[in-house]
Amino acid sequence: MTPPRAPSIRRRLLVRMLLPALALALLLGFAGALVIRNVVETTHDRLLDGSVLAIAERLTVEDGEVSVDLPRVALGMLESQAQDRIYYSVTYGGALVTGYRDLPGLDVDTLPLGVTTHRDGIVRGAAVRIAAQARRVYGKPDPVLVQVAETREARQGLERRLLAGLALAELGLMGLIGALSWYSIDSSLRPLTRLSDAIDRRAVPGAINLQPLDVAGVPREALAPVLALNTLLERLEQAIAGERTFTSDASHQLRTPLAVLRMHVELLRRLTPGEPAHAAAIDDIDGAARRLERLLAQLIALARADAGAAATDAATDAAAAITDLNDIAARVVTEQVPHALARGGEIVLDRPDGAVPVVGDPFIVGEILTNLVDNAIRYNRPEGTTVVRVRRTETGACVDVEDEGPGIPPEVREKVFERFYRVATRDGPDGSGLGLAIVRALADRIGGAVTLGSRAGGSGLVARASFRAP
């Protein structure tokens, strides 16, 4: 499947810069066309006015009749390269004195005396511009009408040339704006191009580069995603390092019980059934299998805790559930009674009356308490008492799990929450160092907390699991 074409920021910015410039160019072009038309009309109308005035100034009355000594300059000033046709007329009382009869007549009484007016008309099938003036002549009671008309070829030709020049100027301006905009956008996006190249160089098959990206030349608008990417790379590097450590430690922990199993299997092949050594080898195989089973169960629990913490929706659901801490504690203690009796000790539950609601998924809360109680029984002294105490607090509730064992030195109480870390003891029980790591991961997932402290009045350890109130 062909991937969709990625949008171009450069092209989008260029379009958004050129569109307003194009709209402004169109507006200026329209305004310029109006100005050009007005200038052309005004210029040619003044020439017409000069012709009308030159004719009107030569009006006289001879023998009671209106006459005009038409000067050559009156119409010569209208000559142009466009070969416009010139028409004129002098009328009095509606009768033509001189000129062309094709010019349309006007009601002289409606015209202001001595003022030249303009209008458009048609003469011999051609569009013309007509200038007219009513002038009083000494010896005549009514005004004389003088009209001069000119075809529009010269006007239209000049207007087209000016409009073409304006269009070329605007096209050149738009091209210059486009080139400058492209250069400005390209130079502004150059840091993003370098950043993209830096990211592309990391996409080399077989190579993993999780070093943070250099933010020195990154613009402020792109700084947030770059910082987010650097944070993601940092977390990814930590996750990969943690997985490598976890894999290495897990393989080391699994190697010991597997080696014991293989050794005793080889020993069984050499022994005769019924011998004391044969039964001892079977017991050792059973113990190694149990340790391996517990280790695998803890590894699976830890993997589930990590997966649940990574899934935002699942973690949110787990932290939103409401659980009765009294009920969970009673169930866990009941399940651990055989374990405590097998070691010759006892387990005691101390809890308040009524329900103790806390925030957290019942399964996760149960796993936390199960691991804490299991650790307390395993590391307790022979025939020692394990106390599980449920208490309400100002922020919710907590469970204190106390044992009478050797305890954990204060300086390493935080390190025991690391995976596979174990306190060095001479006669301590077998373990994988995962129990407290699982407890911490599960508690973080539901917004709880786990701390370690000393038991009052003697040796031992107090593991406290705190939970939030609904």
N, C-alpha and C positions, 0 to 999 in steps of 0.2 A: 504494500500500500504506500503510495507516494505521500510523504509528509506534507502538511499544509505549508504554503509559502509564508515565511515569517514576515511580519510587517516591518518596514524600514522607518526608524526614527528620523533619519536624515531626509528621506523623501517626504515624510509627513510634516516635518518642520518647514521644508522648502515650500510645500504646497500652502501651508498655513501662513507663510510670510508673503508668498506671491499673490494669493487670492485678494488680500486687502489692497496690495499695490495695484493689481489689475482693476479692482473696483474703483480705486482712486483715479487710475488712468482713464477709465471709461467716463467717469464723472467729469474729469478735466477735459477730455475730448469733446464731450457733449457741450460743456460750457465754452470751450474754444471754438467749436463750430458755430455757436450762437454769436460769439464775439466777431468771428471772421465774417459771417453773413451781415452783421450789423455794420461793420467797417466798410465792406464792399458796397453795400447799399448806400451808406452815407456818402462815400467818396464819389460814386457815380451820380448820386442825386445832386451833389453840389455842382457837378459839371452841367447837369440839366438845368439847374437853377441859374447858372451863368449864362447859358444859351437863352433861356426865357427872359432874363433881365436885359441881355444885349438887344433882343428884339423889341421888348417893351419900351426901352429907352429911345427907340427910333420911330415910335408911333407919332404920326402927325395928321392934321386935317387939312386937305387941300380941296378947294372948291366945294366945301361941305361934305366931302367924302373922306373916310379914314384911309390913310395910305401909310406904307412902311417902307423905309429904305433899308432893306434887309442886308446887314453887314455879313461879309464872308466869315468873319471870325465867329459869328454867332453859332454856326453849325460846324465850323472846322474844329472847334475844341472838342467835339464829340467823336472825331475820327479815331479809330483804334485798329490794332492788328487783327482783331476778330471780325473786322468788316461788318460792324453792326449797321443796320439800316436806320436812317434818321427820318422822322416825319415831323412836320410842323404845321401849324395853322393859326391864322389870325381871323377872328370872327367878330362881327358887330351886329347885335340884334338878331342873332341866329343866322346871318348871311356870311358866307366865306369872303373874306377880303383877299387873302392870299394863302397858299399852302395846299395841303392835302385834305380832300373831303373825307378820307377814310377815318380820320380821328373822330372818336365819339364826342358828341356835343355835351355841354354842361349847362346847368342853370346858373347863369352868372349871378343872379340875385343871392344865391346861397353861398357864394365865395366871399371871403374877406378881401377887401380891396388892398392891393399892393403886397399881398402875402402869397408866396408860392406854395401850392399844395401838390401832393403826389398821390398817384394811384396806379394800379396795374390794369392792363387791358389787353385786348387782342386787336391787332391791325393786320389785315391781309393774311390771316391765319397764323400769325406769329405773336408770341407773347412779348409785350412791350412794357416799358416803364414810362409813365406820362407825368410831366410837370406842367402845371397850369397856373396862370395868374390873371386876375381881373385888374385892369388898369384904366383909370379915367384919363381921357384925352381932352385937352382944352378945345372947346367948340362943340362937344358932343355931350348930350345929357346922360347917356347910358355908358357903362363901362365896356371896354374892349377886352375880349378874351384872347389870351396868347397861350398856345399849347405847343410843347415840344415832346416828342416820343422817341424812344430808343429801344431797339431790340436787346435781348438779355444775353447774347452770346459772350460778350466781353465780361460781363459780371459773372456768369457761370464759369467761364474759363479761369478767371482769377480766383474764384472761390474754390474750384477744384484743385488748383495748384497749391493754394494755402492749406487746404485740408490734407492734401497728400504730404506736404511738408510737416504738418502737425502729426499725422499718423506715423511718418518715419521717425520723427523725434520721439514719440511715445514708445514705438517699438524699440528704438535704441536704448531708451531709458529703462524699459522693462528688461531688456537683455542685460544691461549693466547691473540692475538691481538683482536679477537672477544669479549672475556670476558672483557678485559680492556676497549675496546671501549664501550661495553654495560654499564659497570660501570660508565665510564666518561660521557656518554650521559645521563644516568639516573640521576646522581648527578647534571649535568648541567641543566636538565629539571625539577628538583625538585621544584624550585620556581614556574614554570608554573603549576605543579601539585597542589601545595598549592593554587595557584590562582584559578585554576579550582574548587578545593574543596570549596573554599570560595564562589564562584559563585553558585555552586550546593546547598550549604546550604541555599541560599536565595530562592531557588525554592520550598519552603514549601507551600502546599495548604492553602489558607486563611491568609497567612502572607505576609506583604509587607515591605521589608527592602530596603530603597533607600539611605542608608548611603554610602558615597564613599568608594571604595575599598582601602585597605592599599597598598601603593606603595613602602613601605620601602624595601622589599625584591624582588621587580620585576626587572628583568634584563633590560638593556637599550633597547634591541631588542624588548621587549614586552611592553615598557613603553608607546609608542604612543597609541596603542589601549586601554590600561588600562585608560589613561588620557581621551581619547575620551569617554569611557564608563562612567567614573566618571562625565564628563560634561553632558552626556546624562541623568544620574541618577539625577544630580542636576536640570537640566531643567525639567525632569519629576516630580520631587518633587515640583518644583515651579508651574508647570502646575496643578498638583493635588491640591496643596494648593489654587491656584487661582480658580480652579473649585469649590472647597468646599466653598470658600468665595463667589464666584459668585452665587452658588446655595442657600447659606444661605441668602445673601442679596436679591436675586431675590424673594425667597419665602416670605421674610419679606415685600418687596415692593408690591407683589401681594396680600398679605393678607389684606391690608387696603382697596383697592377698592372692593375686594370680600366681605369683612365684611359690607361695606356700601351698596352694592347691596342686600345682604341677609337681612339687617336690614330694608331697605326701602321696599323690597318685603313683609316682614312680616307686615310692617306698612300699605301697600296697601290692604292687606287682611282684615284689621280691619276698613279701612276708606270707606266711601260711595263715589262713583263717583260723581263729581261735587263740592265736598268740596275744599276749598282753600288748605288744607293740602294734599289732594290727588294730586293736580296738582304740589305742591312743591315736594312731594315725587317722582313723575315722573321725574321732572327736576333734582333732586339729582341722581336718577338712571341713567338718561342720562349722567350727568356729570361724574359719576363713571365709566360708560361704556366707555366714551371717554378717560378718564385717563388710564383705563385698556388697551384699544386699542392702545394708544400711547406707553404705557410701553411695551406691547408685540412687537410692531413694532420696538422699540429701542433694545429690547433684541435680536430679530431676526437679525437686522442690525449689532449688536455687534458680534453675533455668526458668521455671514457671514464674517465680517472683520477679526476675529480671524482665521477662516478656510482659508481665502484667504492668510493670512500672513504665515500660516503653509505650504501651498502648494507652493513649490518653483517655479514650472513651471508657475502656475497661477499668482504668484506675479511678476515674470519676465515679463510676457506678459502685465500685468497691468502697469508696470513701463516703458514699451517700447512704449506705444501708445502716439500719439501726439494729443493734445486737444487745441481748441481755447478758451482761458480763457474768452475773451470778450463775446463770444456766450453763454457759460455756465452761466456766471454771469447774463446776460440779461434774460435768461430763468428762473433762480431761482428767480430773483426779480419779474418777471411777475407772477410767481406762488404764491409768498408771499404777493402780493398786497392786496388780500382780507383779509388775516390774519391781516395785519397792519391796514387796514380800519376798521375792526371789533373792534379794540382796540382804535379807534379814532385818530390814528397817521397816519404817512405817511412814505414812503420808497423812497429813492433817489439813483439813480445809476450814478456814476461818472466813466467814462471809457475813455481811449484814442482812437484815431481813428485807424482803421485798425485792423487786427488780432493780437492776442497776443498768440502765440503758446507756450505751456508748455508740459512737460512730464507727462503723466498720463492718465488712462482710463477715458473717459468722464463720465461714471456712477459714478465712485469713486469721481472725482472732483466735480460733481454735488451734491453728498451726503454730502461732506465736507461743501460746501457753503450753502446747504439747512439747515443743522444743526446749522451752525453759525448764519445765518440770522434768523432762527426760534427762537433761544435763545435770540438774540438781541431784537426781537419784543416782546417776552414774558416778558423779564426782563426790558424793557424800561419803562420810566414813562408814565402815561396816556397822550395821545395826543403828545407823543414825536416823534422825527424824527429818523429813522434808515438810515444810509448812508452806501452804498456799493461802495467802491472805488477800481478800478482796476489800478495797476501801474506796469510799467516795472522796473526791478532792474538789477544790474550788473550780477547776476547769473541766472536770469530768469524773474519771475513776481510774484506779490503777490496781495492778495485781503484783504483790511482792512474793517471790518464790525464794525461800530461805533454805539453806542446807548447812550441815555441820562439818563440811569438808575442809580442805586446806585453804580454800579461797584463791583469789587471784591478786597478785601484787598491784598496788595502785598505779604504778608506772606503766603497766602493760594492759590495763583494763580497756583502753581504747583500741589497742592493736588486736585484741582477741576477736573483734568484729570483722577483721580482714579474713578473706577466704584462705583456708588451709593453715591459718596460724594457730599454733598450739603452744601452751605454756609447758616448758620443759619440767617434768616431774619424774621422780625415780620410780614410784610404784603406781602411777596414774593409769586409768583404764585406756583401752584402745579407743581412738577416735579419728575423725577426719579433719576436724577444725572447720566444719561448715555450719554447725548448729547455730551459733550466734550470728554468723553472716546471713543465714536465712532469716533469722528473727529481725535483724536490722532492715533487710530489704523489704520484708513484709510490713513492718511497722511504718517505714517511710511511705509505702504505697497507700496506706489509709490515714496518713497524717498523725500517726502515733509516735512514741519515743520509747527507747529501751536504754536503761542505765544500770551500771553495776556499782555496788557498794559493799561495805563490810557489815557483818552481822554483829549486832550489839551483844555484849556479854560473852564473847568468845570467838573462836575461829569459825570460819564459814563465809559464805557469800550470799548477798541479797541481790537478786536480779529483779528490777522493777520495770514492768511494762505499763506505760501510761497511755490512756485513750481519751479522746475528746467527747464532751457531752453533746447530745443532739442539739 
